[in-house]
Amino acid sequence: MASQKRGKTLRTAASTPAIETRELRKQFGSKVAVRKLTLTVPSGSIFGFLGPNGAGKSTSIKMLLGLVKPTSGEGTVLGAPAGDVATRRRIGYLPEHFQFYKWLTPAELLRLHGDLCGMEGALLKEKIPEMLELVALSRHRDKRVGEFSKGMLQRIGLAQALIHDPDLIFLDEPTSGLDPMGRKLVRDIIRAQRDRGATVVLNSHLLGEVEITCDNVSFLKDGEIVATHDIKTLAAEEVRVTVHARNFNRAAGAKLSSVCTSVRVEGENITLTAKSPNELPEIYRLFAASGADVYSFVPEKLSLEDVFVRLMGEDRGL
Amino acid sequence: MGWWVITKVTFREAARKKILWTAMLTGVGFLALFALALHFQIGDFDARGTAPFVRYQILDAMLMVGLYVVDLLAVIMAILTAVDTISGEITSGTIHAIATKPIPRWQIFLGKWLGFAAMTAAFVALTFGGTILVSYAMGHVAPEHPWEGGWLVLLECLLALTVTFFFGTRFSTLTNGVLVLGLHGLAFMGGWLEQMSGFTESAKLVMTGIIVSLLMPSEAIWRRAAFDMQSPLAAALPFSPFASTSIPSNLMIGYGALYLLIALFAALFSFYLRDL
């Protein structure tokens, strides 16, 4: 019954992107936080927003929410200009540094956020215990939020973001303070939100979490999108192959570059990245034709972390 | 109405964090001290058989001192209780979950301002009204125009509160506190300069006092309140916090009210414009 009620709140046609931005830019004095954000987030998907510290992820989300005013560019959220007050009724947000009124109990905090979203008292009365149950905080309903652990704060933060059944949910590092059980709970909640038709934008450094939760990911570097991937097709994209071979001649290595994006030779160990899994037979043939003695040939799918590290380059210590 | 939700939560925050009760307790403590002082003084009058005229004038002067302390206390309370409300929530990030809800920023600001304004009014009502009631009940002495005086003290407190809110939209809590208390101190100094000018007949001092009052008219509002409330004998004293050597005009009071409104709109605008 509750899910039916939630389903009714979704008002965005699936064909309309939940978020669309064009060259959104934010500059604080001489510091450019977001250089040129051009992004499309499809409705009803779980979208991962990835990038190293200082890449401009949180500032981008804040621009979309109206917390920060863009220096230039334009963006629409659920079909309305970014920051539109009325549209915020359809948006939920869990901030990265979640700080709430610590003197409230979790039920009072949810009532406050429900009130601010314009929810009716009767509906709130029904929703508050439901949300506390959802984030497994029912046992702690009489405690003050100030007594909560980081993980509990994240749970109540998630509940306040979801209490009004939003169509679009921004979650900034939603699992950073959670134990494995808590992470699984949040993953399940995120998927349930997607299943009811909501769009979830997930900003997280936990790439493993992102990989198993998101449908699409965009990588942000120096305030600019540098790549966008469909997680399902990531497996059909590049493949890393680790080969142990003797008598591998360098001339054969040159031929490999036509089917590989990188080849690294360290003695008898050769690590290469195939452009796609379809190239694997050809690579093997090239090894055989070169007269090399191949002891092992191990292809493995590139993880999101591999893609991330390759795109972002060296650690800048931010 | 978003602003009403914020006003309620501001009030509840003050109550839960014991800010409201501590302020009220301080007010009650002051009233108890004032009553004790009156009790001792009246006891001395009775023992010495002091003439009713002298007795009345001294008790009236004590009442004015009491109201002067109430004014200082109320202004400081208005500043200290509100100094962290905007800047603190911006610094901690608490504002993020609130400002992304479907209410305009002006409603968040106004809701908070109304909450603190109501608490300030409650504090003024308790301490100002209490001082007059204690004085009347024990010594049968009341100020000349208590309502005018009360409204002017409240205006002064709201002005200080609004300036605190304004700086809170741009500066950290500590900087905000230093700025507002500094401005109020400046106004206090300006008030004394004007009084001294009345005594020394220095036109330059008058001008300096007026300029300072234009910069921050809080003290000028108190001096007008004191003038309205004092007895004719107290008014004759040339050099006191209630002296009438340089009486702020109706125009200055109007300027004070306008100053408050402009500060309120400037703060609203500043909060609307800033990145959170």
Boltz contact constraints between the chains, C-beta under 6 A:
constraints:
  - contact:
      token1: [A, 65]
      token2: [B, 100]
      max_distance: 6.0
  - contact:
      token1: [A, 67]
      token2: [B, 99]
      max_distance: 6.0
  - contact:
      token1: [A, 67]
      token2: [B, 276]
      max_distance: 6.0
  - contact:
      token1: [A, 68]
      token2: [B, 275]
      max_distance: 6.0
  - contact:
      token1: [A, 85]
      token2: [B, 102]
      max_distance: 6.0
  - contact:
      token1: [A, 85]
      token2: [B, 104]
      max_distance: 6.0
  - contact:
      token1: [A, 88]
      token2: [B, 102]
      max_distance: 6.0
  - contact:
      token1: [A, 89]
      token2: [B, 102]
      max_distance: 6.0
  - contact:
      token1: [A, 93]
      token2: [B, 100]
      max_distance: 6.0
  - contact:
      token1: [A, 95]
      token2: [B, 93]
      max_distance: 6.0
  - contact:
      token1: [A, 95]
      token2: [B, 96]
      max_distance: 6.0
  - contact:
      token1: [A, 95]
      token2: [B, 97]
      max_distance: 6.0
  - contact:
      token1: [A, 97]
      token2: [B, 93]
      max_distance: 6.0
  - contact:
      token1: [A, 99]
      token2: [B, 92]
      max_distance: 6.0
  - contact:
      token1: [A, 99]
      token2: [B, 93]
      max_distance: 6.0
  - contact:
      token1: [A, 99]
      token2: [B, 94]
      max_distance: 6.0
  - contact:
      token1: [A, 103]
      token2: [B, 16]
      max_distance: 6.0
  - contact:
      token1: [A, 103]
      token2: [B, 17]
      max_distance: 6.0
  - contact:
      token1: [A, 112]
      token2: [B, 9]
      max_distance: 6.0
  - contact:
      token1: [A, 115]
      token2: [B, 5]
      max_distance: 6.0
  - contact:
      token1: [A, 116]
      token2: [B, 5]
      max_distance: 6.0
  - contact:
      token1: [A, 116]
      token2: [B, 101]
      max_distance: 6.0
  - contact:
      token1: [A, 116]
      token2: [B, 103]
      max_distance: 6.0
  - contact:
      token1: [A, 117]
      token2: [B, 101]
      max_distance: 6.0
